[in-house]
Amino acid sequence: MTPEARAYQDFVGACRRFWAGPLFRQLRDEAETCAENPELFATRIAGGPTHAYFAWFERHLQRMKYSGRWGLVPVLEAERATLAAGLPAEGDGLTLDPGLALPGYWTDHDIHQHPGGLADEISAFVYREATGQGGVVGQPQLHDRFAALVLKDRPARDIVDLGCGFGRSAVAFARAADAAVTGIDLSASCLRLAACELPEALRGRVAYRQADAANTGLAPESFDLVTSTMLLHEMPAPALEALIAESARLLRPGGTVAHLDFLPPADALGRLLYAGHSARNNEPFMRDLAELDLEASFRRAGFATLRVDEFAERDGALDHPRQAWRLPWTVILATKPLSPEDPA
């Protein structure tokens, strides 16, 4: 990346820190004055100038990050030949499926305002740069914390990581457990980058496969743990139901499914910003996840228990009052019964 492009991205990142920090705290303080009065909240907060300012920053800083003269997409497009040349075609723990039918919900939306999404050959490089800007999304700390939480008191020798992206989640689970890890994703670009950057010490234990997480084609009852990170909120309700059923099919009896994702907070401001983020970040299926009856869906798939807990992506993330805007990270855990006759 050129110095000019880096300076531009640093500027966007600084603006995002202002948006997520001081501007959010102003909105938070205003919301606290009318939290118990829904009508007042609707006029002063949801319809007020500070929220409008916050929403404008969120929408347009995201657009600036990806697009425009120094946006990530055009900047990395100039490096296409070099970037593509460094990616493996297949083999050595990487299995691609050029004939895979990509679901319309994945191809029809520029999720995150990423033009063209993750189908392009070098889109994984764009995604990797984007996730590192102004937050912890996509950073190793997040994935390591999640893996440590899930694997505590839950030994696993075979793990499948659905929607593994460019590999940070799969690597985190492989590091945290002496297990074989299979990473599944729709994006060939992400899988090729994941395979390219897989640490040498994990080669032979981590494999990547292009497939639909809702229909992986993997053998039934082959895994002790099925996991995903930031996948559920990018799928419409029918695909979510299919993924939950597929998770049950893949798990051995007594196995665990663990998803790290976003569910709407209980407070009015949190719900307002959750819905706004869904619209402004081009993530329409956040609403599908928010409206899904998780307990009923997991029960239909045959799971015995379900836990839904807040997740601290970094130290102090759950402290109150909140000092910065953050995604409402949530861990969803379910267990497959040891036998159909023993649902408890």
Helices and strands as residue ranges (DSSP letters): H 3-18, I 19-23, H 24-32, H 38-40, I 41-46, H 49-66, H 72-77, H 80-85, E 94-95, H 104-107, G 111-113, H 123-131, H 140-151, E 158-162, H 168-176, E 180-185, H 188-197, G 200-202, E 206-210, E 223-229, G 232-234, H 237-250, E 251-262, H 268-280, H 286-291, H 294-300, E 305-310, E 329-335
